[in-house]
Amino acid sequence: MPKQKITKEMVVNAAFELARQGGMEQVLVKNIAEKLGCSVQPIYSYCKNMEGLRRDVMERVTSFVREYAAARIVPNDLFRSTGQAYIQIAKEEPHIFKMFILHQREGISSLEDLYRTETNPQVAGFIAKELHISVSQAKRLHLNMLIYTIGIGTIFAVTTPGISTDEIFAQQEFAYEAFLKYVMESREEKQNGK
């Protein structure tokens, strides 16, 4: 029986699956070799250092999350369905969610930096148009929901046996209504010259 040729793609795929099942701490050469049914030698030939492999895995994690969310977005309810998609991934793929949320982000020194790097710049315009508010108010609402969703999604991903999805969605909806009310009241105050 001919020996299977181990490729870099196979190594990254195996590492991603290990991370998906047990977190990044499972991405070890011996675990990858075991998953691929080979010795550690082919793994070492592709992984000069584990940091490079972990970066490749994080690229896969980011792609996975974006594709997962995109597949669950409801076009006529973009804002709400996006938030719910992130909560759903926290439930169904807790290790992926934790890696996506808890990875180190470079060059972030303000919430504005976080907003700029973590969101699609077109979303604020869409929210503004849908809710008849200014783009700056839409950004504020979006940032508040981003922060809230990260927080509640993290709680969801790290609790066992787990909080019900309905309870999490209801809490997320409550936060949305509160943040929206705040934005609308601040708009009214500006219009009334307060």
N, C-alpha and C positions, 0 to 999 in steps of 0.2 A: 504494500500500500504506500503510495507516494506521500512524502511529508507535506503537510499543509504550509503554504507560504504565509507568514504573518506579515500583514501590512500595517502601516501607521494608522490607517483608517480603522482597521480592526482593533488596534490597541486603544484608540480614542473611543470607539464605540463601546468596548468592554469597560473602560474606565467610567464612561458616562453612565452605563447601566449599573455599575457598582455604586456610584454616587447617588443615582436615582433611588436605589433600593436601601442604602444605608448611610448616605451622607458622604461628603468629601473625604472624611477620615478613612473610608474604605478603599480609597484609590491608592493602593499599595502595589508594588511590582509583583509580589507573590500572589496577591488576589487576582490581578489581571492575568497572570500566567495561568493560574488555576482555571479562571473563567474561559480562557482561550484553549486550554488543554495543551499547553506547551511549557517549555522550560522558561526560566527568567531571561535567558540570553536574548531572544528576539525583542523582548520588551526593552531591555537596556539599549539595544541598538537604535531604537526610536526615541528613547527617553534619556537624553543626556543628563537632564535634571528633571525632577518631579514638578518644579514650578512651571516649566513649559507645558507639560502634560495637563496640569491643573488649569492653566490658561485656556488650553484647547477644550477642556471639559466645560469651563465657564462659558466659553463661546457657544457651545452646544446647549447649555442650560438657558442662556439668554434667547437663543433661537427657538428653543422648545417653548419657553414662556410666551414669547411673542406670537408664535403660531397657535398655541393653545388659546390665548386670549382672542386672537383674530377670528378663530373658528366659532367663538361663542358670542361675539358682539352682534347685537341686534341693531341694524342701521337706524331705525326710527327711535331707538332708545340707547344711543351710543354711550352716553355718560354713565348711566346706571348699569347697563349691561357690562361695561368694561370693569367697573368696580366689582360686580358680582363674579366676573370671570376670574379675577385675582383671588377672591375668596374661595371659589371652587377649586382653583389649583392648590391653594393652601390645604384644602381637605383631601383632594385626590392624590396630590403629589407633594406631601409635606417636605421631603428632603430637597426637592427641586425648588420649592418656594423659599425655604430657608437659605439655600445657596444663592438664589437670585437676590433676595433682600439683604442678606447679611454679608455679602462680599465687600471687600474694601473698595471704596470709591475715592479716586485721586482728584485733587483740584476742587474739592467742595468746601467752601468756607462760609456759605450762607444758604438759607432756604431757597433763595432765588437761583443759586448755582444748582441745587438739587432739582428744582423744578425744571430748569433748562435742560439738564442732562437726562432726566428720567421721563420726560413727556414729549409728545409730538406737538410742535409749536402751533399746528393748525387747530388743535382741540379747543384752545381758549376761544378762538374766533367762532367755532361751531357752537360752543356753550353760550357765548354772548348772543349769538343770533337766535338760538332756540329759546333763551330765557329773557330776551330783550333787556340785556344789561350791557355795561361797557366791557371791553376786553380786559381791562385791569380788574374789574370785579369778577369776571369769569376766571381769570388766573388765580385770584384769591380763593374763590370757591374750589377750583380744581386742586390747588395746593393743599387746602384744608382736607379735602377728600383723599388726596394722595397720602398724606400723613396718617389720616385716620385708617384708611384701608391697609396700609403697611402695618400699623399697630394691631388692628383687630385680626388681620390675616396671620400675623405672627402668633397671637394668642391662640387662634384656631389651629395653627400648625403644631403647636407644642403642648396641647392639652389632650389627655386621654381619660376616659374613652372618647371624649370629644363633645363639643357643644354642637347642638343641632344646627344645620345649615339655615333653617328657617329663623332661628333665634339670631344668628349672626346677620342674616340679610335684614331682619327687622331692625336690628341695632344700627346697621349701616344706613338704612333708610331714615331712621331717626336722626342720625348725624347729618345726613344730607339736608333734611328739612331744617334743622337748626342752623347749619351753615348758610343755607339759602336765605333763610329769614334774616340772618345777620347782614348778608350782602344787600338784600332788598331794603332793610331799614336804613343802612348806611347810604344807599342811593337816595332814599326819600329825604334823609337829613341834609344831604348835599343839595338836593333840589329846593328844599325849604330854607336854605342858607344857614343851617345850624352848624 
